[in-house]
Amino acid sequence: MELKTNFEFDKYGIGVEDIKTEAEQLLKQGNETQERKANRFPVEVFPLPVQQVITGIVEIFYTYYSIHSYVIPMYRRCFLQLVS
């Protein structure tokens, strides 16, 4: 199969092997990125009591974060409106 384009690859010293090498490098780079994003320690690999502790800690963190990010600023704004 031959690739037909208007671009003159030979003029710029780009060969078939260069394209294949570049494609392989990009695929490898994409796979490495995907591996880094994967959770290497899913909760399911731990015994049930440890899973429950992890889940509880995560819930506490998100509750704390939600209160400090949304609820407290909202009450602060309401209080300031009442005072002024």
Protein Blocks (a to p, Z undefined) as FASTA:
>chain_A
ZZddfbdfklnopafklmmmmmmmmmmmmmmmmmmmpcfbbfklpcfklmmmmmmmmmmm
mmmmmmmmmmmmmmmmmmmmmmZZ
